[in-house]
Amino acid sequence: MAETVGRSRVVEGVRAYGLITAMWVRSTMAYRASFVLTTLVGVVLTGLDFVTILLMFSRVDTLGGWPLPEVAFLYGMSCVAFGVADLAIGSMDRLGTRVRDGTLDSLLVRPVPVLGQVAADRFALRRVGRIAQGAVVLGYALVAVDVDWGPLKVLLLVVALVSGAGIFCAVFVAGAAFQFVAQDASEVQNAFTYGGTTLLQYPPTVFGRELVRGVVFVLPLAFVNWVPAAYLLGRPLPLGLPVWVAFGSPLVAVVCLALAGLAWRAGLKSYRSTGS
């Protein structure tokens, strides 16, 4: 019975998410010129990160032993995975504002899961620009890197991108759960989401060993691109990990999402409404 109820709540949450996002998409497309302009501006702004990398390579041949095509590969994987998560549930960072001003209460009285409502709140279709920009860089990298793309490697790349998006989604949800307690912690959340994707755009060899350990074993963002990309590019895995770990991104994503779900339930349960 409990399993049936839980499955029903998931279905309700997905349905609510779909309806709310569709509403915001219709609202966005009512002003198509504005949508196109804001999307293009987003592409330019996010593209400045890669311009920075290009400027670095105008002075050096490699970065931490990684040439430009391989760094572009890391950048593209990170940008696409994060872009999908940001598009899907990037609005989670607004939860702290809702907790402070009391508007979260209006979501609690609706007969659908709160997580689906918060995730779809003010769905910003313009964020698709980040995905497009990352996909362009990734496309360049796929052509430029010296890799024999067999079926296994192609499958691993696709799975890694999907798993990476799942890992970032888990970070968004866990960060939102923390805001039930901290209330004004969106910048802390951004440090692990936007900051995390910026970190992953550079090779692990440019960072200290302790930081790499933290990104592998504590907050496993390394499984977004560092670990699978090392295998795909024929490089040693970070920290000397065995080769089979490169295929662990889906498992890491599932564990992260499960833990983030538990954190969300605990945070929502601790919420005592406005004025508490």
Backbone hydrogen bonds, N-H to C=O, Kabsch-Sander energy under -0.5 kcal/mol:
donor,donor_aa,acceptor,acceptor_aa,energy
5,V,1,M,-2.5
6,G,2,A,-2.5
7,R,3,E,-2.3
8,S,4,T,-2.2
9,R,5,V,-2.2
10,V,6,G,-1.8
11,V,7,R,-2.3
12,E,8,S,-2.4
13,G,9,R,-2.5
14,V,10,V,-2.6
15,R,11,V,-2.5
16,A,12,E,-2.8
17,Y,13,G,-2.4
18,G,14,V,-2.5
19,L,15,R,-2.4
20,I,16,A,-2.5
21,T,17,Y,-2.6
22,A,18,G,-2.1
23,M,19,L,-1.8
24,W,20,I,-2.1
25,V,21,T,-2.5
26,R,22,A,-2.3
27,S,23,M,-2.1
28,T,24,W,-2.4
29,M,25,V,-2.7
30,A,26,R,-0.7
30,A,27,S,-0.5
31,Y,28,T,-1.7
32,R,29,M,-0.6
35,F,31,Y,-2.1
36,V,32,R,-2.8
37,L,33,A,-2.4
38,T,34,S,-2.7
39,T,35,F,-2.2
40,L,36,V,-2.4
41,V,37,L,-2.5
42,G,38,T,-2.1
43,V,39,T,-2.2
44,V,40,L,-2.3
45,L,41,V,-2.6
46,T,42,G,-2.6
47,G,43,V,-1.9
48,L,44,V,-0.8
48,L,45,L,-0.8
49,D,46,T,-1.2
50,F,46,T,-0.5
51,V,47,G,-1.9
52,T,48,L,-2.1
53,I,49,D,-1.4
54,L,50,F,-2.5
55,L,51,V,-2.3
56,M,52,T,-1.9
57,F,53,I,-2.1
58,S,54,L,-0.7
58,S,55,L,-0.6
59,R,56,M,-1.7
60,V,56,M,-1.2
63,L,66,W,-2.7
64,G,62,T,-0.5
66,W,63,L,-1.3
71,V,67,P,-2.1
72,A,68,L,-2.9
73,F,69,P,-1.5
74,L,70,E,-2.0
75,Y,71,V,-2.7
76,G,72,A,-3.0
77,M,73,F,-2.3
78,S,74,L,-2.4
79,C,75,Y,-2.8
80,V,76,G,-2.5
81,A,77,M,-2.4
82,F,78,S,-2.5
83,G,79,C,-2.3
84,V,80,V,-2.2
85,A,81,A,-1.8
86,D,82,F,-3.2
87,L,83,G,-2.4
88,A,84,V,-2.3
89,I,85,A,-2.9
90,G,86,D,-1.7
91,S,119,A,-0.6
92,M,89,I,-1.9
93,D,90,G,-1.1
94,R,91,S,-2.1
95,L,92,M,-1.8
98,R,94,R,-1.7
99,V,95,L,-2.5
100,R,96,G,-2.1
101,D,97,T,-2.5
102,G,98,R,-1.0
104,L,98,R,-1.5
105,D,102,G,-1.3
106,S,103,T,-0.7
107,L,103,T,-0.6
107,L,104,L,-1.1
108,L,104,L,-1.3
109,V,105,D,-1.1
110,R,107,L,-0.9
112,V,110,R,-1.2
117,Q,113,P,-1.2
118,V,114,V,-2.9
119,A,115,L,-2.6
120,A,116,G,-1.4
121,D,117,Q,-0.8
121,D,118,V,-0.6
123,F,120,A,-1.5
125,L,123,F,-0.8
127,R,124,A,-1.7
128,V,125,L,-2.0
129,G,126,R,-2.0
130,R,127,R,-1.1
131,I,127,R,-0.9
132,A,128,V,-2.3
133,Q,129,G,-2.5
134,G,130,R,-2.4
135,A,131,I,-2.5
136,V,132,A,-2.0
137,V,133,Q,-1.8
138,L,134,G,-2.6
139,G,135,A,-2.6
140,Y,136,V,-2.1
141,A,137,V,-2.4
142,L,138,L,-2.5
143,V,139,G,-1.4
144,A,140,Y,-2.1
145,V,141,A,-2.8
147,V,145,V,-1.4
149,W,147,V,-1.1
150,G,148,D,-1.7
154,V,150,G,-2.2
155,L,151,P,-2.5
156,L,152,L,-2.4
157,L,153,K,-2.2
158,V,154,V,-2.1
159,V,155,L,-2.7
160,A,156,L,-2.7
161,L,157,L,-2.1
162,V,158,V,-2.2
163,S,159,V,-3.0
164,G,160,A,-2.7
165,A,161,L,-2.0
166,G,162,V,-1.9
167,I,163,S,-2.5
168,F,164,G,-2.3
169,C,165,A,-2.2
170,A,166,G,-2.1
171,V,167,I,-1.8
172,F,168,F,-2.3
173,V,169,C,-2.4
174,A,170,A,-2.8
175,G,171,V,-2.5
176,A,172,F,-2.1
177,A,173,V,-2.3
178,F,174,A,-1.8
179,Q,175,G,-1.1
180,F,176,A,-0.6
180,F,177,A,-1.1
181,V,178,F,-1.2
182,A,178,F,-2.6
183,Q,179,Q,-1.6
184,D,182,A,-2.6
189,Q,185,A,-2.2
190,N,186,S,-2.5
191,A,187,E,-1.5
192,F,188,V,-0.8
192,F,189,Q,-1.0
193,T,189,Q,-1.5
194,Y,190,N,-0.6
195,G,190,N,-2.5
197,T,193,T,-2.2
198,T,194,Y,-1.6
199,L,195,G,-2.2
200,L,196,G,-2.0
201,Q,197,T,-0.6
201,Q,198,T,-0.9
202,Y,199,L,-1.4
206,V,203,P,-1.6
207,F,204,P,-1.4
212,V,208,G,-2.1
213,R,209,R,-2.4
214,G,210,E,-2.1
215,V,211,L,-2.1
216,V,212,V,-1.3
217,F,213,R,-3.4
218,V,213,R,-0.6
218,V,214,G,-1.2
219,L,214,G,-2.6
221,L,219,L,-3.3
222,A,215,V,-2.3
223,F,220,P,-1.3
224,V,221,L,-2.3
225,N,221,L,-0.6
227,V,222,A,-2.5
229,A,225,N,-2.8
230,A,226,W,-1.6
231,Y,227,V,-1.4
232,L,228,P,-2.4
233,L,229,A,-2.4
234,G,231,Y,-1.2
235,R,230,A,-3.2
240,G,237,L,-1.7
241,L,238,P,-1.6
245,V,242,P,-1.5
246,A,243,V,-2.0
247,F,244,W,-1.6
248,G,245,V,-2.2
252,V,248,G,-2.4
253,A,249,S,-2.6
254,V,250,P,-2.3
255,V,251,L,-2.4
256,C,252,V,-2.6
257,L,253,A,-2.5
258,A,254,V,-2.2
259,L,255,V,-2.5
260,A,256,C,-2.5
261,G,257,L,-2.2
262,L,258,A,-2.0
263,A,259,L,-2.4
264,W,260,A,-2.4
265,R,261,G,-2.3
266,A,262,L,-2.3
267,G,263,A,-2.6
268,L,264,W,-2.9
269,K,265,R,-2.1
270,S,266,A,-1.5
271,Y,267,G,-0.7
271,Y,268,L,-0.7
276,S,273,S,-1.5
